[in-house]
Amino acid sequence: MKIDILTLFPKMFDGFLSESILKRAIDKKIVQIRVIDFRAFSKLPHNQVDDTPYGGGAGMVLRPEPLVEAIEFLRTPKSKVILLCPQGKPFKEEKAISLSKEEHLIFVCGHYEGYDERIRSFVSEEISIGDYVLTGGELPAMVITDAVVRLLKGVIKEESHEMDSFTHGLLDYPTYTKPREFRGMKVPDILLSGDHKKIFLWRQEEALKNTEKRRSDLYDKL
């Protein structure tokens, strides 16, 4: 998979791409991730990319030319261009699974007051990571990239994400490790029984309880 991220602040991604599971996925050539400063596509003095809004109002608006030219430079027939903004559809695990099957993703990170509306004509879809406003699209790009890359074959063991929260409409079941007792709290006996069928059924039941307790909205849909 290839992922291109269009941003005005490429250094924000330095640590994100140089640590942990993402770095290993890049090193193993499972994914290729490029961070591109779309200011380079501006033809205006000082590489200007924004301007004041028509009709007045606060803040600056991203001009269409540099972003659209950057998109057209990168896009192929197999590309999916994603605009990151609060007005997009909420990002969920189903979308991460869907995006993990794409060959090329282009994330467009906005900044300032927002995008010139005409930019929307050049994207495949719009995604939001929540009903709140951030200073830019860089953090959403990281969130979605992380959620997608971990699903790619060879990045982590498939069994690690097959029972993840939300994969089957439920939150995950509780997990334990050593020590067997910590400050009076003991690991459930069933997990020490060696009976894999009973453990499987216990985990299903606990996932249901966990979902009902913490996310009643998900539980009510089941």
C-alpha atoms as an extended CHARMM CRD file, in Angstrom:
* protein
*
       222  EXT
         1         1  MET       CA              0.0000000000        0.0000000000        0.0000000000  PROA      1               0.0000000000
         2         2  LYS       CA              1.0230000000        3.5880000000       -0.6650000000  PROA      2               0.0000000000
         3         3  ILE       CA             -0.0790000000        6.5000000000        1.5040000000  PROA      3               0.0000000000
         4         4  ASP       CA              0.5780000000       10.1380000000        0.6150000000  PROA      4               0.0000000000
         5         5  ILE       CA             -0.1570000000       12.8330000000        3.1830000000  PROA      5               0.0000000000
         6         6  LEU       CA             -0.5570000000       16.4300000000        2.0060000000  PROA      6               0.0000000000
         7         7  THR       CA              0.1950000000       18.8840000000        4.7890000000  PROA      7               0.0000000000
         8         8  LEU       CA              1.7040000000       22.2740000000        5.5500000000  PROA      8               0.0000000000
         9         9  PHE       CA              3.5290000000       20.8650000000        8.5860000000  PROA      9               0.0000000000
        10        10  PRO       CA              5.4380000000       17.7230000000        7.5300000000  PROA      10              0.0000000000
        11        11  LYS       CA              7.6620000000       17.7140000000       10.6320000000  PROA      11              0.0000000000
        12        12  MET       CA              4.6270000000       16.8330000000       12.7470000000  PROA      12              0.0000000000
        13        13  PHE       CA              4.9060000000       13.3070000000       11.2950000000  PROA      13              0.0000000000
        14        14  ASP       CA              8.5820000000       12.7060000000       12.1180000000  PROA      14              0.0000000000
        15        15  GLY       CA              8.0630000000       10.8520000000       15.3880000000  PROA      15              0.0000000000
        16        16  PHE       CA              4.8560000000        9.2030000000       14.2410000000  PROA      16              0.0000000000
        17        17  LEU       CA              6.5710000000        7.4490000000       11.3280000000  PROA      17              0.0000000000
        18        18  SER       CA              9.8540000000        6.6250000000       13.0420000000  PROA      18              0.0000000000
        19        19  GLU       CA              8.6220000000        4.5770000000       16.0040000000  PROA      19              0.0000000000
        20        20  SER       CA              6.8600000000        1.3430000000       16.8890000000  PROA      20              0.0000000000
        21        21  ILE       CA              4.6530000000       -0.7210000000       14.5750000000  PROA      21              0.0000000000
        22        22  LEU       CA              4.4230000000        1.8690000000       11.7940000000  PROA      22              0.0000000000
        23        23  LYS       CA              8.1980000000        2.0660000000       11.4710000000  PROA      23              0.0000000000
        24        24  ARG       CA              8.4170000000       -1.7310000000       11.2670000000  PROA      24              0.0000000000
        25        25  ALA       CA              5.7220000000       -1.8090000000        8.5770000000  PROA      25              0.0000000000
        26        26  ILE       CA              7.6610000000        0.7830000000        6.5740000000  PROA      26              0.0000000000
        27        27  ASP       CA             10.9790000000       -1.0330000000        7.0650000000  PROA      27              0.0000000000
        28        28  LYS       CA              9.3710000000       -4.3050000000        5.9060000000  PROA      28              0.0000000000
        29        29  LYS       CA              8.0490000000       -2.4510000000        2.8240000000  PROA      29              0.0000000000
        30        30  ILE       CA              4.4700000000       -3.4050000000        3.6380000000  PROA      30              0.0000000000
        31        31  VAL       CA              3.5130000000        0.2370000000        3.3190000000  PROA      31              0.0000000000
        32        32  GLN       CA              5.1430000000        3.2660000000        1.7170000000  PROA      32              0.0000000000
        33        33  ILE       CA              4.2700000000        6.5660000000        3.3800000000  PROA      33              0.0000000000
        34        34  ARG       CA              5.2390000000        9.9550000000        1.9930000000  PROA      34              0.0000000000
        35        35  VAL       CA              4.5800000000       13.2790000000        3.7090000000  PROA      35              0.0000000000
        36        36  ILE       CA              4.3860000000       16.1090000000        1.2020000000  PROA      36              0.0000000000
        37        37  ASP       CA              4.3260000000       19.8490000000        1.8810000000  PROA      37              0.0000000000
        38        38  PHE       CA              1.7410000000       21.0990000000       -0.6020000000  PROA      38              0.0000000000
        39        39  ARG       CA              3.1490000000       24.5910000000       -0.2230000000  PROA      39              0.0000000000
        40        40  ALA       CA              5.6110000000       23.4730000000       -2.8980000000  PROA      40              0.0000000000
        41        41  PHE       CA              2.7480000000       23.4770000000       -5.4170000000  PROA      41              0.0000000000
        42        42  SER       CA              1.9790000000       27.1570000000       -4.9070000000  PROA      42              0.0000000000
        43        43  LYS       CA              2.9190000000       29.5320000000       -7.7220000000  PROA      43              0.0000000000
        44        44  LEU       CA              2.3590000000       32.6700000000       -5.6620000000  PROA      44              0.0000000000
        45        45  PRO       CA              5.0860000000       34.7460000000       -4.0010000000  PROA      45              0.0000000000
        46        46  HSD       CA              6.4450000000       33.1760000000       -0.8100000000  PROA      46              0.0000000000
        47        47  ASN       CA              4.5390000000       29.9820000000       -1.6860000000  PROA      47              0.0000000000
        48        48  GLN       CA              1.2840000000       31.4360000000       -0.3690000000  PROA      48              0.0000000000
        49        49  VAL       CA             -1.4580000000       28.8100000000        0.0670000000  PROA      49              0.0000000000
        50        50  ASP       CA             -4.2200000000       30.7220000000        1.8580000000  PROA      50              0.0000000000
        51        51  ASP       CA             -6.1710000000       33.9540000000        1.5900000000  PROA      51              0.0000000000
        52        52  THR       CA             -8.9700000000       35.9370000000        3.2110000000  PROA      52              0.0000000000
        53        53  PRO       CA            -12.5280000000       34.6230000000        2.7150000000  PROA      53              0.0000000000
        54        54  TYR       CA            -14.8840000000       36.2400000000        0.2250000000  PROA      54              0.0000000000
        55        55  GLY       CA            -17.7770000000       37.8350000000        2.0680000000  PROA      55              0.0000000000
        56        56  GLY       CA            -15.6370000000       38.5770000000        5.1060000000  PROA      56              0.0000000000
        57        57  GLY       CA            -15.1650000000       36.6180000000        8.2830000000  PROA      57              0.0000000000
        58        58  ALA       CA            -12.4380000000       35.4630000000       10.6100000000  PROA      58              0.0000000000
        59        59  GLY       CA             -9.4160000000       33.4070000000        9.6830000000  PROA      59              0.0000000000
        60        60  MET       CA             -7.7710000000       32.4060000000        6.4390000000  PROA      60              0.0000000000
        61        61  VAL       CA             -9.0050000000       29.8950000000        3.8610000000  PROA      61              0.0000000000
        62        62  LEU       CA             -6.8630000000       27.4290000000        1.9040000000  PROA      62              0.0000000000
        63        63  ARG       CA             -6.7860000000       28.3290000000       -1.7740000000  PROA      63              0.0000000000
        64        64  PRO       CA             -7.7660000000       25.6100000000       -4.2740000000  PROA      64              0.0000000000
        65        65  GLU       CA             -4.8220000000       25.8160000000       -6.7000000000  PROA      65              0.0000000000
        66        66  PRO       CA             -1.9180000000       24.3220000000       -4.6760000000  PROA      66              0.0000000000
        67        67  LEU       CA             -3.9830000000       21.5500000000       -3.1130000000  PROA      67              0.0000000000
        68        68  VAL       CA             -5.6950000000       20.5360000000       -6.3390000000  PROA      68              0.0000000000
        69        69  GLU       CA             -2.4130000000       20.5610000000       -8.2490000000  PROA      69              0.0000000000
        70        70  ALA       CA             -0.8280000000       18.3960000000       -5.5480000000  PROA      70              0.0000000000
        71        71  ILE       CA             -3.7520000000       15.9530000000       -5.6930000000  PROA      71              0.0000000000
        72        72  GLU       CA             -3.5860000000       15.7440000000       -9.4820000000  PROA      72              0.0000000000
        73        73  PHE       CA              0.1780000000       15.2330000000       -9.3780000000  PROA      73              0.0000000000
        74        74  LEU       CA             -0.1650000000       12.2540000000       -7.0210000000  PROA      74              0.0000000000
        75        75  ARG       CA             -3.4490000000       10.7080000000       -8.0830000000  PROA      75              0.0000000000
        76        76  THR       CA             -3.7000000000        7.5990000000      -10.2510000000  PROA      76              0.0000000000
        77        77  PRO       CA             -6.8080000000        5.6340000000      -11.3110000000  PROA      77              0.0000000000
        78        78  LYS       CA             -6.3020000000        3.4780000000       -8.1850000000  PROA      78              0.0000000000
        79        79  SER       CA             -6.0550000000        6.3730000000       -5.7230000000  PROA      79              0.0000000000
        80        80  LYS       CA             -8.6050000000        7.3080000000       -3.0830000000  PROA      80              0.0000000000
        81        81  VAL       CA             -8.3590000000       10.9600000000       -2.0320000000  PROA      81              0.0000000000
        82        82  ILE       CA             -9.6020000000       11.6680000000        1.4880000000  PROA      82              0.0000000000
        83        83  LEU       CA            -10.3220000000       15.1430000000        2.7850000000  PROA      83              0.0000000000
        84        84  LEU       CA             -9.9560000000       15.3490000000        6.5650000000  PROA      84              0.0000000000
        85        85  CYS       CA            -12.4540000000       17.7500000000        8.1150000000  PROA      85              0.0000000000
        86        86  PRO       CA            -15.0780000000       17.9580000000       10.8960000000  PROA      86              0.0000000000
        87        87  GLN       CA            -17.8620000000       17.8240000000        8.2950000000  PROA      87              0.0000000000
        88        88  GLY       CA            -16.8420000000       14.3750000000        7.0530000000  PROA      88              0.0000000000
        89        89  LYS       CA            -18.4240000000       11.0360000000        7.8990000000  PROA      89              0.0000000000
        90        90  PRO       CA            -17.3650000000        9.6760000000       11.3150000000  PROA      90              0.0000000000
        91        91  PHE       CA            -14.3820000000        7.3430000000       11.1380000000  PROA      91              0.0000000000
        92        92  LYS       CA            -15.1260000000        3.8230000000       12.3800000000  PROA      92              0.0000000000
        93        93  GLU       CA            -13.4740000000        0.4160000000       12.3080000000  PROA      93              0.0000000000
        94        94  GLU       CA            -15.4950000000       -0.6350000000        9.2520000000  PROA      94              0.0000000000
        95        95  LYS       CA            -13.9850000000        2.2730000000        7.3310000000  PROA      95              0.0000000000
        96        96  ALA       CA            -10.4730000000        1.3360000000        8.4950000000  PROA      96              0.0000000000
        97        97  ILE       CA            -11.0460000000       -2.2020000000        7.1890000000  PROA      97              0.0000000000
        98        98  SER       CA            -12.3380000000       -0.8440000000        3.8850000000  PROA      98              0.0000000000
        99        99  LEU       CA             -9.4100000000        1.5590000000        3.4420000000  PROA      99              0.0000000000
       100       100  SER       CA             -6.8940000000       -1.1890000000        4.2540000000  PROA      100             0.0000000000
       101       101  LYS       CA             -7.9380000000       -2.8830000000        0.9970000000  PROA      101             0.0000000000
       102       102  GLU       CA             -7.0680000000        0.1450000000       -1.1410000000  PROA      102             0.0000000000
       103       103  GLU       CA             -3.8030000000        0.4030000000       -3.0730000000  PROA      103             0.0000000000
       104       104  HSD       CA             -3.1960000000        4.1380000000       -2.7070000000  PROA      104             0.0000000000
       105       105  LEU       CA             -4.5530000000        6.6290000000       -0.1810000000  PROA      105             0.0000000000
       106       106  ILE       CA             -4.0550000000       10.3820000000       -0.3410000000  PROA      106             0.0000000000
       107       107  PHE       CA             -4.8790000000       12.2730000000        2.8550000000  PROA      107             0.0000000000
       108       108  VAL       CA             -5.4880000000       16.0110000000        2.5900000000  PROA      108             0.0000000000
       109       109  CYS       CA             -4.7580000000       17.8760000000        5.8290000000  PROA      109             0.0000000000
       110       110  GLY       CA             -6.4610000000       21.2270000000        6.0930000000  PROA      110             0.0000000000
       111       111  HSD       CA             -5.4840000000       24.0910000000        8.3310000000  PROA      111             0.0000000000
       112       112  TYR       CA             -6.5490000000       27.6060000000        9.2390000000  PROA      112             0.0000000000
       113       113  GLU       CA            -10.2780000000       28.3960000000        8.8710000000  PROA      113             0.0000000000
       114       114  GLY       CA            -10.9150000000       25.6860000000        6.3040000000  PROA      114             0.0000000000
       115       115  TYR       CA            -10.8560000000       24.7450000000        2.6260000000  PROA      115             0.0000000000
       116       116  ASP       CA            -12.0860000000       26.6490000000       -0.3840000000  PROA      116             0.0000000000
       117       117  GLU       CA            -15.3280000000       24.7980000000       -1.1500000000  PROA      117             0.0000000000
       118       118  ARG       CA            -14.2120000000       23.9640000000       -4.7030000000  PROA      118             0.0000000000
       119       119  ILE       CA            -11.5020000000       21.6330000000       -3.3660000000  PROA      119             0.0000000000
       120       120  ARG       CA            -14.2560000000       19.1800000000       -2.4880000000  PROA      120             0.0000000000
       121       121  SER       CA            -14.8240000000       18.4950000000       -6.1920000000  PROA      121             0.0000000000
       122       122  PHE       CA            -11.4300000000       16.7810000000       -6.3650000000  PROA      122             0.0000000000
       123       123  VAL       CA            -11.6810000000       14.3080000000       -3.4670000000  PROA      123             0.0000000000
       124       124  SER       CA            -13.1940000000       10.8330000000       -3.1450000000  PROA      124             0.0000000000
       125       125  GLU       CA            -14.6800000000       11.2780000000        0.3140000000  PROA      125             0.0000000000
       126       126  GLU       CA            -14.4940000000       13.2870000000        3.5320000000  PROA      126             0.0000000000
       127       127  ILE       CA            -13.7340000000       11.7730000000        6.9390000000  PROA      127             0.0000000000
       128       128  SER       CA            -13.9310000000       13.1420000000       10.4800000000  PROA      128             0.0000000000
       129       129  ILE       CA            -12.4660000000       11.4750000000       13.5720000000  PROA      129             0.0000000000
       130       130  GLY       CA            -14.9960000000       13.0830000000       15.9100000000  PROA      130             0.0000000000
       131       131  ASP       CA            -17.4520000000       15.8690000000       16.5630000000  PROA      131             0.0000000000
       132       132  TYR       CA            -14.9020000000       18.4670000000       17.5480000000  PROA      132             0.0000000000
       133       133  VAL       CA            -12.5830000000       20.8990000000       15.7670000000  PROA      133             0.0000000000
       134       134  LEU       CA             -8.7840000000       20.6020000000       15.6550000000  PROA      134             0.0000000000
       135       135  THR       CA             -6.2380000000       23.1090000000       14.4090000000  PROA      135             0.0000000000
       136       136  GLY       CA             -5.5520000000       20.9550000000       11.3640000000  PROA      136             0.0000000000
       137       137  GLY       CA             -5.9110000000       17.5820000000        9.6790000000  PROA      137             0.0000000000
       138       138  GLU       CA             -2.5240000000       16.2180000000       10.7160000000  PROA      138             0.0000000000
       139       139  LEU       CA             -3.7190000000       14.3700000000       13.8280000000  PROA      139             0.0000000000
       140       140  PRO       CA             -6.6880000000       12.7970000000       11.9760000000  PROA      140             0.0000000000
       141       141  ALA       CA             -4.2720000000       11.6850000000        9.2360000000  PROA      141             0.0000000000
       142       142  MET       CA             -2.1280000000        9.9770000000       11.8620000000  PROA      142             0.0000000000
       143       143  VAL       CA             -5.1130000000        8.3400000000       13.5410000000  PROA      143             0.0000000000
       144       144  ILE       CA             -6.5060000000        6.9280000000       10.2930000000  PROA      144             0.0000000000
       145       145  THR       CA             -3.0850000000        5.8740000000        8.9960000000  PROA      145             0.0000000000
       146       146  ASP       CA             -2.3830000000        3.9960000000       12.2240000000  PROA      146             0.0000000000
       147       147  ALA       CA             -5.7940000000        2.2910000000       12.1960000000  PROA      147             0.0000000000
       148       148  VAL       CA             -5.3830000000        1.2420000000        8.5510000000  PROA      148             0.0000000000
       149       149  VAL       CA             -1.7390000000        0.1360000000        8.5310000000  PROA      149             0.0000000000
       150       150  ARG       CA             -2.1400000000       -2.1840000000       11.5300000000  PROA      150             0.0000000000
       151       151  LEU       CA             -4.7070000000       -4.1370000000        9.4820000000  PROA      151             0.0000000000
       152       152  LEU       CA             -2.3370000000       -4.8100000000        6.5870000000  PROA      152             0.0000000000
       153       153  LYS       CA             -1.1430000000       -8.3670000000        6.2330000000  PROA      153             0.0000000000
       154       154  GLY       CA              2.1900000000       -8.9230000000        7.9550000000  PROA      154             0.0000000000
       155       155  VAL       CA              2.0650000000       -5.8400000000       10.1930000000  PROA      155             0.0000000000
       156       156  ILE       CA              0.6810000000       -7.6050000000       13.2750000000  PROA      156             0.0000000000
       157       157  LYS       CA             -0.6800000000      -11.0980000000       13.8040000000  PROA      157             0.0000000000
       158       158  GLU       CA             -4.1730000000      -11.3780000000       12.3470000000  PROA      158             0.0000000000
       159       159  GLU       CA             -5.5180000000      -12.8640000000       15.5700000000  PROA      159             0.0000000000
       160       160  SER       CA             -4.4510000000       -9.6410000000       17.3090000000  PROA      160             0.0000000000
       161       161  HSD       CA             -7.0400000000       -7.5820000000       15.4520000000  PROA      161             0.0000000000
       162       162  GLU       CA             -9.6720000000      -10.1950000000       14.6060000000  PROA      162             0.0000000000
       163       163  MET       CA            -11.2000000000       -9.7630000000       18.0760000000  PROA      163             0.0000000000
       164       164  ASP       CA            -10.4580000000       -6.0510000000       18.4880000000  PROA      164             0.0000000000
       165       165  SER       CA            -13.0640000000       -3.7110000000       19.8490000000  PROA      165             0.0000000000
       166       166  PHE       CA            -15.6350000000       -2.7820000000       17.1810000000  PROA      166             0.0000000000
       167       167  THR       CA            -14.5520000000       -5.5220000000       14.7510000000  PROA      167             0.0000000000
       168       168  HSD       CA            -17.7280000000       -7.4880000000       15.4800000000  PROA      168             0.0000000000
       169       169  GLY       CA            -19.8020000000       -4.6230000000       16.8460000000  PROA      169             0.0000000000
       170       170  LEU       CA            -18.5900000000       -5.2570000000       20.4050000000  PROA      170             0.0000000000
       171       171  LEU       CA            -15.9160000000       -3.8790000000       22.6690000000  PROA      171             0.0000000000
       172       172  ASP       CA            -13.0360000000       -6.2230000000       23.4290000000  PROA      172             0.0000000000
       173       173  TYR       CA            -13.0770000000       -8.6840000000       26.3190000000  PROA      173             0.0000000000
       174       174  PRO       CA            -10.8810000000       -8.0030000000       29.4050000000  PROA      174             0.0000000000
       175       175  THR       CA             -7.3300000000       -9.3190000000       29.2790000000  PROA      175             0.0000000000
       176       176  TYR       CA             -4.8530000000      -10.2330000000       32.0270000000  PROA      176             0.0000000000
       177       177  THR       CA             -1.1800000000      -11.0890000000       32.4030000000  PROA      177             0.0000000000
       178       178  LYS       CA              1.2200000000      -11.8410000000       35.2550000000  PROA      178             0.0000000000
       179       179  PRO       CA              1.1400000000      -11.6150000000       38.2340000000  PROA      179             0.0000000000
       180       180  ARG       CA             -1.8370000000      -13.8810000000       38.9650000000  PROA      180             0.0000000000
       181       181  GLU       CA             -2.7510000000      -11.6460000000       41.9030000000  PROA      181             0.0000000000
       182       182  PHE       CA             -2.1850000000       -7.9100000000       42.1920000000  PROA      182             0.0000000000
       183       183  ARG       CA             -3.2840000000       -5.9670000000       45.2900000000  PROA      183             0.0000000000
       184       184  GLY       CA             -5.9770000000       -8.4710000000       46.0610000000  PROA      184             0.0000000000
       185       185  MET       CA             -7.2830000000       -8.6480000000       42.4980000000  PROA      185             0.0000000000
       186       186  LYS       CA             -6.9760000000      -12.1170000000       40.9630000000  PROA      186             0.0000000000
       187       187  VAL       CA             -6.9450000000      -13.3420000000       37.3830000000  PROA      187             0.0000000000
       188       188  PRO       CA            -10.2570000000      -15.1770000000       36.6770000000  PROA      188             0.0000000000
       189       189  ASP       CA             -9.8250000000      -18.9230000000       37.2250000000  PROA      189             0.0000000000
       190       190  ILE       CA            -11.2860000000      -19.7570000000       33.8020000000  PROA      190             0.0000000000
       191       191  LEU       CA             -8.2430000000      -18.2100000000       32.0950000000  PROA      191             0.0000000000
       192       192  LEU       CA             -5.9680000000      -20.5900000000       34.0050000000  PROA      192             0.0000000000
       193       193  SER       CA             -8.0550000000      -23.6830000000       33.2600000000  PROA      193             0.0000000000
       194       194  GLY       CA             -6.5280000000      -24.5770000000       29.8910000000  PROA      194             0.0000000000
       195       195  ASP       CA            -10.0350000000      -25.2650000000       28.5450000000  PROA      195             0.0000000000
       196       196  HSD       CA             -9.9750000000      -23.2460000000       25.3130000000  PROA      196             0.0000000000
       197       197  LYS       CA            -13.6610000000      -23.7370000000       24.5340000000  PROA      197             0.0000000000
       198       198  LYS       CA            -14.7220000000      -22.4350000000       27.9340000000  PROA      198             0.0000000000
       199       199  ILE       CA            -12.2480000000      -19.5550000000       27.6500000000  PROA      199             0.0000000000
       200       200  PHE       CA            -13.6700000000      -18.6310000000       24.2420000000  PROA      200             0.0000000000
       201       201  LEU       CA            -17.2480000000      -18.6190000000       25.5770000000  PROA      201             0.0000000000
       202       202  TRP       CA            -16.1960000000      -16.6290000000       28.6640000000  PROA      202             0.0000000000
       203       203  ARG       CA            -14.5430000000      -14.0150000000       26.4820000000  PROA      203             0.0000000000
       204       204  GLN       CA            -17.6560000000      -13.6780000000       24.3310000000  PROA      204             0.0000000000
       205       205  GLU       CA            -19.8020000000      -13.2130000000       27.4170000000  PROA      205             0.0000000000
       206       206  GLU       CA            -17.3830000000      -10.6810000000       28.9090000000  PROA      206             0.0000000000
       207       207  ALA       CA            -17.2680000000       -8.7470000000       25.6260000000  PROA      207             0.0000000000
       208       208  LEU       CA            -21.0490000000       -8.4360000000       25.7850000000  PROA      208             0.0000000000
       209       209  LYS       CA            -20.9270000000       -7.2870000000       29.4030000000  PROA      209             0.0000000000
       210       210  ASN       CA            -18.1230000000       -4.8490000000       28.6110000000  PROA      210             0.0000000000
       211       211  THR       CA            -20.0980000000       -3.3550000000       25.7360000000  PROA      211             0.0000000000
       212       212  GLU       CA            -23.2840000000       -3.0270000000       27.7870000000  PROA      212             0.0000000000
       213       213  LYS       CA            -21.3960000000       -1.3430000000       30.6270000000  PROA      213             0.0000000000
       214       214  ARG       CA            -19.2190000000        1.0640000000       28.6280000000  PROA      214             0.0000000000
       215       215  ARG       CA            -21.0500000000        1.5910000000       25.3240000000  PROA      215             0.0000000000
       216       216  SER       CA            -24.7620000000        1.0220000000       25.7730000000  PROA      216             0.0000000000
       217       217  ASP       CA            -25.3520000000        2.6170000000       22.3570000000  PROA      217             0.0000000000
       218       218  LEU       CA            -23.4510000000       -0.2490000000       20.6870000000  PROA      218             0.0000000000
       219       219  TYR       CA            -25.0820000000       -2.8540000000       22.8910000000  PROA      219             0.0000000000
       220       220  ASP       CA            -28.5750000000       -1.6220000000       22.0000000000  PROA      220             0.0000000000
       221       221  LYS       CA            -27.8370000000       -2.1950000000       18.3070000000  PROA      221             0.0000000000
       222       222  LEU       CA            -27.0420000000       -5.8770000000       18.8140000000  PROA      222             0.0000000000
